[in-house]
Amino acid sequence: MPVCFRHPRQWMMVAMRRLKWLIATLLLFATIGAVYQIVGMVLDRRQYPAPGQMVDVGGHRLHVYCMGSGSPTVILEAAAPGWSSYWSLVQPEVARHTRVCAYDRAGLGWSERGPLPRTGQRMARELHRLLGRAEIHGPYVLVGHSLGGLIVRLYHHDHPKEVAGIVLVDAGQELELHRPEFRAFVNSGKASLSLIRAMTILGIPRLAAFFDRLPSFLLWQEAQVPEPTRPLLRAGWLRTSYARTVGDEAEALSDTLHQVQRIGSLGDLPLVVLTATGPAWWPDMPGEVNPQKFRTMWLGLQQDLTRLSSNSTQVFAERSSHFIQFDQPELVVDAIRQLIDRERNAPPQRGAFPADKVMSAGKESRAPSS
């Protein structure tokens, strides 16, 4: 039988007691989740220590991992959601030919969080400080994927004499936010970042990972890398700082693009532009984005990148998504080797890439239709 209250005050007292129990229960679960998250990160750090060295760049430390020997030194700059582990299929192959270093931007991988805002210019300056303090000497071949492509261009602008060449791996372009298709793509991701941040603090993604219930996009990435790298990816994704850092870089993207717009061209610097033209550009494209319109827009921006240098060539990765280093890593390795060989064999006056040639997986072809 339902409980009858003779007085409204009696009902209020019962309601308040129930509300207090509800709040106490929620706080208990939140505390348990937060402790679970903290303990999990401590265990991850013990089980998966940084493979490279931690270098103080002024108030925070960045992680850099080098392999191989020789000159020029190749520097790998990852995309917005990535860090050094994202180059696990590329770095060992490049190390057969020269020294190659992958690093983690502040707040990603093993690196500590850095000051805000996380603009491209700030990150390029932190990279320069990292290379100097770690005594990683040039000349450098800079390799930038997605957001990383913007960062390496900013680095070259500030230190042109240190850079022997650039490889842009499906890189960002300074006018991308002027395109409605790209804005829709970015906004769909930014909308969920605040929720993901809160969930990460409470250990919810960590619990999902325990039961192998991570988002399909992360599981897809995990499946692309060598098995020893997979737990390193999970540990990186599950760091409390991960979603926060990705959000910070996304918030600063507009400023980063304005910074890149102001720096101009690369002159005659050797440049290879790798462009993804596979069936699906993004493994889990948001429903509000029209894939065909996005493809046309992206190909146009990639063509613009080839005009940055009078010494450029373009390679189409016909079986790749945006993550060419996962889908066709051999193309990234080949492009890097081209620039290594050019630097080693270059006469005092460097020659130029054939400006009118467009390459596809190592052979000449016409640009793909949009």
Buried (B, 14 or more C-beta within 10 A) or exposed (E): EEEEEEEEEEEEEEEEEEEEEEEEEEEEEBEEBBEBBEEBBEEBEEEBEBBBBBBEBEEBBBBBBBBBEBBBBBBBBBBBBBBBBBBBBBBBBBBEBBBBBBBBBBBBBBBBBBEEEBBBBBBBBBBBBBBEBBEBEBEBBBBBBBBBBBBBBBBBBEBEEBBBBBBBBBBBBBBBBEBEBBEBBBEBBBEBBEEBBEBBBBBBBBBBBEEEEBBEEBEBBBEBBEEEBBBBBBBBBBBBBBBBBBBBBBBBBEBBBBBBEEBEEBEBBBBBBBBBBBEEBBBEBBEEBBEEBBBBBBBEBBBEBBEBBBBBBBBBBBBBBBBBBBBBBBBBBBBBBBBBEBBEEEEEEBEEBEEEEBBBBEEEBEBEEE
